[in-house]
Amino acid sequence: MLKPPRSRSGTAGTTEGATAQADTRCTWSTITINSGKGAEAPSAASGHKHDTGNHYVRYIAGDLVDWWADNNGGSDGDTWDSYYGTRKC
């Protein structure tokens, strides 16, 4: 599990209740991904939730954070997750 980065105030950043948009922020909390019917086994990830789906951190390299979309659902129960964006944090 990835540890959230420290904010300038020295506390771990978390985000709740965000709206869906190109959201590649520098803070996250622990979420569950792959929880839909027909998906692979659920697991914990560092990310954030939206009404329309979840985004999670897949890679961190130095100060670059790669976000992925949890493509969980649809007629087949699950589809491959997709790259969502990179943010310099």
Legacy VTK file of the C-alpha trace (Angstrom):
# vtk DataFile Version 3.0
C-alpha trace
ASCII
DATASET POLYDATA
POINTS 89 float
0.000 0.000 0.000
1.292 3.441 -0.875
1.587 5.988 1.876
-0.040 9.359 1.192
2.335 12.289 0.830
2.614 14.787 3.638
0.976 18.142 3.099
2.770 21.376 3.872
1.121 21.351 7.306
2.783 17.997 8.032
-0.398 15.916 8.057
-1.328 13.263 5.538
-3.679 14.542 2.856
-7.064 12.927 2.256
-9.883 13.796 -0.056
-13.566 12.960 0.139
-16.617 14.025 -1.820
-14.764 15.264 -4.886
-16.529 15.850 -8.156
-15.648 13.887 -11.294
-13.190 15.724 -13.511
-9.613 15.350 -14.726
-8.604 14.715 -11.155
-4.929 13.848 -10.797
-4.381 15.406 -7.400
-1.445 15.057 -5.021
-3.484 13.691 -2.108
-5.363 10.432 -1.645
-6.889 8.075 0.881
-7.406 4.308 1.059
-10.213 3.095 -1.219
-11.483 -0.278 -2.451
-11.073 -1.097 -6.136
-12.406 -4.034 -8.185
-15.452 -4.424 -5.975
-18.104 -4.875 -8.674
-19.840 -8.085 -9.699
-17.657 -10.044 -12.108
-14.516 -8.066 -11.295
-11.319 -9.520 -9.929
-11.077 -9.806 -6.140
-11.516 -6.462 -4.320
-8.363 -4.856 -2.981
-7.289 -1.715 -1.146
-5.574 1.043 -3.109
-4.475 4.626 -2.610
-6.876 6.871 -4.491
-10.160 8.770 -4.420
-13.804 8.029 -5.205
-16.333 9.782 -7.405
-20.003 9.022 -8.001
-18.981 7.821 -11.458
-16.019 5.660 -10.411
-12.679 5.428 -8.666
-9.204 6.663 -9.528
-6.166 5.110 -7.912
-2.401 5.620 -7.782
-0.673 2.879 -9.740
2.914 4.190 -9.849
5.047 6.799 -8.113
8.469 7.682 -9.497
10.201 10.498 -7.664
7.676 13.346 -7.659
5.526 11.926 -10.504
2.264 10.184 -9.607
0.434 8.078 -12.232
-3.340 7.821 -11.784
-5.462 5.003 -13.241
-9.230 4.624 -13.589
-10.829 1.563 -11.969
-12.986 0.463 -14.919
-15.188 -1.680 -12.758
-18.618 -2.594 -14.065
-20.430 -2.681 -17.365
-22.106 -5.621 -19.050
-19.109 -7.929 -18.558
-18.584 -6.995 -14.890
-15.119 -5.551 -15.444
-12.863 -4.124 -18.136
-9.153 -3.366 -18.118
-8.260 -0.350 -16.007
-7.009 2.606 -18.012
-4.343 5.253 -17.598
-5.909 8.475 -16.329
-3.069 10.977 -16.008
0.196 11.975 -14.352
0.745 14.763 -11.835
3.994 16.236 -10.557
3.608 16.486 -6.779
LINES 1 90
89 0 1 2 3 4 5 6 7 8 9 10 11 12 13 14 15 16 17 18 19 20 21 22 23 24 25 26 27 28 29 30 31 32 33 34 35 36 37 38 39 40 41 42 43 44 45 46 47 48 49 50 51 52 53 54 55 56 57 58 59 60 61 62 63 64 65 66 67 68 69 70 71 72 73 74 75 76 77 78 79 80 81 82 83 84 85 86 87 88
